Amino acid sequence: IKLIVRGICCLRPGRKGLSENITVCSIVGNYLEHSRIYYFHNNGDPKVYGGSADMMVRSFERRLESLFLIVDETLKKQVMNILRYNLRDNVNSYIMNEDSTYSIREKGEMEPFSIHEEFYKLTPEIIDDVKLF
């Protein structure tokens, strides 16, 4: 289980017998951008949801939030790629340790990759192509 968490996370990953199969990654860069994407493997039949909710109790008690299933296969692949790109980030990415502290993600042999820089590069192309009226 891989969680990409922008802010507070009360879960403690890596605890034997409880959460050893969970990794928590936090990406903090120049932008506040963070996607509200929920991907479930679902035994090989992926379910992908988007929405406004950040899964905090306050979000469901004091606000109107929504989640929606993405059924279009092309959109589903695009959204899954956003998750893959986030998980590739090794410039602004921090991994939560078992004691809830964070360590900078090791780059290893990988080329530096920043999801924020990649989105920034794509933005002018997207803006040029968008026609509202």
N, C-alpha and C positions, 0 to 999 in steps of 0.2 A: 504494500500500500504506500503510495507516494502522495504526500500532501504538499501543496504549494500554498503557504500561509503568509499573507502580507503583514499581519499584525500579531495580536496576542494569540497564543496557543497554549492551552492548559494541559494538553495531552503530553505525556512523556514517552517519547519513542525509544525503542531499543531495550525495553525491560523484558527480561527472560520470562516466558510463560504468559506474557500479557500483551506486549507491543513490539516484540523483536522483529516483526515483519513490517513495521511502519517507519517511514523516513519522513521527516518534516524539513522542508526547504523554505527559506524566506528570501525573497529577492527585493532588495532595497537599492534603488538607484536615483537618477535625476527626476524621475516621474512618479507620480502616485498611482499610475495605471496598474490595475490588477483585475484580472478577469474573474468572473463568477461562473466558472465552468465546473461541472461535476461529471466525471466519467466513471462508469461502472463496467467492468469486464463482462459481467452477467453470463458466465460460462460460455464465452466465445461469441455472444450476441451483444455487442457493446450498446450501452444506453448512455447517451450524452444529454445533459441538461444545461441550460443557461438560465440566468436569472439575476435578480437584484439582491437576493438574500446573501448575507455573509455568515449565516448559520450561528449567529449570536442570539441568545435568548431575547435580548432587548429588541432585536429585529422582528421577532414574531409576536411580541407582546404589545409593542407600541407603534408599529408601522404596518403598512400594507405592503407585503412583499410577494413576489411571484417567482416561480420556477417553471420552465417549460421544456418539454421533451423535444429534442431536435431529431426530426424524422427524415428530412431530406438527406440522402446519402452524400451528396457533394458538400453540403453545409457541415454535416457531421465530420467528414474528413478534414475540412478546413479548421474546424474547432479543435479537433484532436491534434492537428499540427500546431496550433497555438500552445497546447499543453506540452507537446514535444519540445518546442522551442524554449518554453519556460524552463523545462527540466535540463536543457542543454546549457543554460546560462552558467558561466563559470567566472564571471567578472563581478557581478553584484549579488552573488548567491551565498547564502549562509546555511549551514546544516545544524539543526538542533541536536544537541547531545542528550544523553540519558538524564543528565541532571538539569535540563532545561536551559543550559547556556548554549550559545551559538559559536560555531567555528567557521571561519572562511572556507568555502569549498575549495578543495585542492584542484588545480588546473591539470596536473599530471602532464600527459603528452598532448592533450587537446589544445588546439588553437584557442585563443581568447574569443569568447562569444558572449555578447550582451543582448538580451532580449529587448531591452529598451532602445539600444542603438539600431537593432534590426527593425523595430516598429517605426522608429524615426525615419529610417531610410525609405520605408514603404509609404509613409504618409503622403508625400507630395504626389506620388503616382495615383494613389487612391483619390485624393482631393481633385486632381485634374480630371479623373474619369467620372466623378459623381455629378449627376445632373438632377437637381431636385424638381425642376419644372421645365 
